[in-house]
Each structure stands twice: as C-alpha cells, then as structure tokens.
C-alpha cells in the first residue's frame, strides 16, 4: 500500500508506505538527525494525479528498504504543491504533536458562524504571516484569494483562526489570560488600529513561525484554491479531553 500526503509544514507532496498515524510519528519526531516538531498534513486519495507532479515515478521508487522495513517517505515535490492539488482529493487533515500524537479531522459542509469582533489568522501555506482582521473566515478567504484588493494574491492557501479571547472585543483593555502570543503590546496595537481605521486586515507578523499552540485554534482549519474552500472543524475542548485525551494532554503539557 502506498499513501499520498500533502504536508503544509513545510509544503510538500510525499509518497509513503506508512499509514497516517505512523507517518505522523515519523514526520513529527523524525530520526536522530532531526529534532521533534509539530506536523500538519492532509491524506490524499491514492488515485490522485496531476501533470505538475511526477507521482507515478515517486510511487515506483517507494519500495521497502533492504531489510524489508517500509519506506517512510519519497518526496515528489516541495514547490507550488498546494495550488496543484484538487481539493476533492483530500480525505483527512492530521494535526500532529511534537511527540507524534495525531488528531484526524474530517472536512465539513457547515461553516462556523461569523462572530462579532476581531479575528486572528495564522496562514500556514504557502506563505505564513500572522494577520489580524475584522473579517470572518469565509470573508477573509475571499479577500486574500478570490477578490484581492492588492496586487498580491494567492492561488491557494491553508490557514487557521486563532483565539483572541477578550481582545476580540476590547483589544485595548481586554485581559490577556492564557493567550500565549509574543509581543502582546504590538498585537493590541494592530487590533486597536483595525477598530479605528477603515481597513479589513492588519499584518501582525510577516514571518510568524507556523508552529502555533493547537489549543489556540478557535474553530478549525481552512484550505482553499480559489475555486473551493474546505473547512475542517476542531472538536470542542470537552470532546478532546474525553475522546482524544492523549492528544489533548500532549498539547497542554
């Protein structure tokens, strides 16, 4: 069996002999040659093909090692991957912790309601700025991918909305509480500016590290390619504690 994975941290198309959970352990924890880190990837339909990728050749090269052990990865592409993957080929999304525990998320047809207040988005791939906005997730996607007001647009994007807590409605005086974001004064300033000026977005950090605390995900993960936008809702904290306790415990250590 050969599996196809679309990694977004970093962006890559990978053929593997490992099933998703085992691949998550390998990809996040690696070997002695690499330190552990979070991993985010999509499992693709193994029948997916696109002329941009040499997928059949990658599959032919994905054979067991000489000792018979499964080959964990053959990289097919690390450039402009997301924009060339058909979204209907995506099966599941996996959020993997630093110690290799995976949470799988299914695509959903119901969208989160646009709540009043401000929003904070971490773009994950192909670029990864941290952006504050007055727009809800679907309107934010329309702005950056479908109807950009600037000369810069994205052919595809994966992003997540992060929690702002009290700062969403009172950025100047709201309590920080458990928000882990660095340079909080700068974040407050960006949010205040959104409330006082006629702009929809404000760049908080142009090169924000993609490794963000999973516990800060507000509603879910979004991926779109201009024609379509898919939503992977995040389970509630109670559901994570009761049904995915090892993963939940790992992200809260």
Secondary structure, 3 states (H helix, E strand, C coil): CCEEEEEECCEEEEEECCCHHHHHHHHHHCCCCCCCCCEEEEEECCCCCCCCCCHHHHHHHCCCCCCCCCCCCEEEECCCCHHHCCHHHEEEEEEECCCCCEEEEECECCCCCCCCCCEEEEEEECCCCEEEECCCHHHHHHHHHHCCCCCCCCCCEEEEEECCHHHHCCCCCCCCCCCCCCCHHHHHHHHHHHHHCCCCEEEEECCCCCCCCHHHEEEEEEEECCCCEEEEECCCHHHHHHHCHHHHHHHCC
